[in-house]
Amino acid sequence: MTTNKPTDSNNTVSTSQEGESKQELNKKTSVQFGISVTVGVLTIILVAASAYFGIIRF
């Protein structure tokens, strides 16, 4: 008994928009990563400083 596997070639997912090269997409991704890390670190510093000076309590 064999099972039939669908051979639909239209199920590929496009990871980038039309006209956008892989290099441009990599550059965008690295910029987004850098910004998100910076925002995360600043948030942690802000929360720590606020707790230290007694503005917020845990």
N, C-alpha and C positions, 0 to 999 in steps of 0.2 A: 504494500500500500504506500503510495507516494503522495506527498502534498504539493500542490501547485503554488509556487512562489510568484507573487506579482512582479512583473518586470517593467514597471512604470518608470521611465527615465525622467519624468517631470517632477520627481520628488526631491530634487537637489535644492539646497537652500543657498541663496545668494547672501554673502556676508558683507558686501559693500554696495553702495549706490552706484548707479550708472555713471561712468565718466570719472570715477574715483579710483586711483591706482592703489595698489597694496602699500606702497611706500607712504602715500599721503594718509592712509588709514592708520598705519603704524605710528606716524607722527602725532596724529590726533589722539590715539590711545595713550601714548606716553605723556602727552600734555595733560590729559584728563587724570591719569594716575598721579602725576606730580601735584596737581591742584588738590586732589582728594587727600593725599598724604599731608600736605601743608595745612589744609583745613582741619584735619583730624588732630594733628599735633598742636595746633593753636587752641583747639577746643579743650584738649587735655590740660594744657598749660593754664588756660583761663579757669577751668574748674578747680585745679589744684591751688591757684592763687586765691580764688574766691574762698575756698575752704580754709586756707591758711590765715587769711585776714578776717575770718568769721562772718563773711557775707552770707554764705550758705552753710548748712550743717548736714552732716551725714549721720 
